[in-house]
């Protein structure tokens, strides 16, 4: 995950950049009140546990390693998948679903929405949806944008399609080249509480090389920290979509 700075003036709930509000939703991950005002899911209020989520897969090494660690402790997680990776490894998607986890939508080509037209965003999302549902037999209900950045048109497109726009309330910054297993575990669990949505990655296609390995190394400590706080790893709640496709 590579993230840039978003400049501009926040006034009356709008980001004004040369009179354009296209970038307003891009602030949602770093300005939680704005995210909530835009109806973006940052936390799952009322969830009796924490929602662990993994982005950018499926990955031939990272995804199976994560699945095995989750299996050992009986934890469940939600995987936001990238369509172009699903097309390469559909069997891994079926494996995720068979293990009782959820697969959701993270785009097809992992491109930032701010650089795309509404039509391009819709086409990209639909291609990913088709690939994920065919491989996993589970209809997608949630959408998380690449790099965690929604554009105004992208957010509208997601809502019109009936998907929940989902971000996170905590992250491990595991995509960064400077991350360590210790830093990932600490960032993911410091002050964690029920209802938090934790962002991690089981793939390194769009981030620092071998970043998935550091995430895998951090995962036992993350799961142990959750258990010590009486928190389990739960699935995200489903939106309005059905749970299976035919």
HURA-V999399 format. One record per residue. N is the residue number from 0. OMEGA is omega in whole degrees, -180 to 180 (none if undefined). Layout:
N,OMEGA + N,OMEGA
This chain:
0,176 + 1,-172 + 2,177 + 3,178 + 4,178 + 5,-177 + 6,177 + 7,-177 + 8,176 + 9,-178 + 10,178 + 11,177 + 12,-179 + 13,175 + 14,-176 + 15,177 + 16,-177 + 17,178 + 18,-177 + 19,-180 + 20,-178 + 21,-173 + 22,-175 + 23,-176 + 24,-180 + 25,-180 + 26,-174 + 27,-178 + 28,-174 + 29,177 + 30,-175 + 31,179 + 32,177 + 33,178 + 34,179 + 35,179 + 36,179 + 37,179 + 38,178 + 39,180 + 40,175 + 41,178 + 42,174 + 43,-177 + 44,180 + 45,179 + 46,179 + 47,-178 + 48,-178 + 49,178 + 50,172 + 51,179 + 52,-179 + 53,-177 + 54,163 + 55,180 + 56,5 + 57,-179 + 58,-173 + 59,179 + 60,-176 + 61,-177 + 62,178 + 63,180 + 64,177 + 65,180 + 66,-179 + 67,179 + 68,177 + 69,180 + 70,-176 + 71,-178 + 72,179 + 73,-179 + 74,178 + 75,-178 + 76,178 + 77,-177 + 78,176 + 79,-169 + 80,177 + 81,-173 + 82,-178 + 83,176 + 84,176 + 85,180 + 86,179 + 87,-173 + 88,-177 + 89,-178 + 90,179 + 91,177 + 92,177 + 93,179 + 94,178 + 95,-178 + 96,-179 + 97,-180 + 98,176 + 99,178 + 100,-180 + 101,174 + 102,-179 + 103,-165 + 104,-180 + 105,180 + 106,177 + 107,-176 + 108,176 + 109,177 + 110,-178 + 111,-177 + 112,-176 + 113,-178 + 114,-176 + 115,173 + 116,177 + 117,180 + 118,180 + 119,179 + 120,-180 + 121,-178 + 122,179 + 123,-179 + 124,-179 + 125,178 + 126,178 + 127,180 + 128,-178 + 129,-179 + 130,-178 + 131,-178 + 132,178 + 133,-176 + 134,-174 + 135,-178 + 136,-178 + 137,-178 + 138,178 + 139,179 + 140,-176 + 141,179 + 142,172 + 143,-175 + 144,174 + 145,-179 + 146,180 + 147,-174 + 148,170 + 149,164 + 150,179 + 151,-179 + 152,178 + 153,179 + 154,177 + 155,-179 + 156,-180 + 157,-180 + 158,-179 + 159,179 + 160,179 + 161,179 + 162,173 + 163,172 + 164,-172 + 165,172 + 166,-177 + 167,175 + 168,177 + 169,178 + 170,180 + 171,-173 + 172,-177 + 173,179 + 174,-174 + 175,-179 + 176,-179 + 177,-178 + 178,173 + 179,177 + 180,-179 + 181,-179 + 182,179 + 183,-179 + 184,-179 + 185,-179 + 186,-176 + 187,-170 + 188,179 + 189,180 + 190,-180 + 191,180 + 192,-179 + 193,180 + 194,179 + 195,172 + 196,-174 + 197,-180 + 198,174 + 199,-179 + 200,176 + 201,-178 + 202,180 + 203,-179 + 204,-174 + 205,-178 + 206,-177 + 207,-180 + 208,178 + 209,178 + 210,179 + 211,-178 + 212,177 + 213,176 + 214,178 + 215,179 + 216,-179 + 217,-170 + 218,177 + 219,179 + 220,178 + 221,-179 + 222,178 + 223,179 + 224,178 + 225,-180 + 226,-179 + 227,178 + 228,-179 + 229,-178 + 230,175 + 231,176 + 232,-176 + 233,173 + 234,168 + 235,175 + 236,-180 + 237,172 + 238,-174 + 239,-176 + 240,177 + 241,-177 + 242,178 + 243,174 + 244,-177 + 245,none
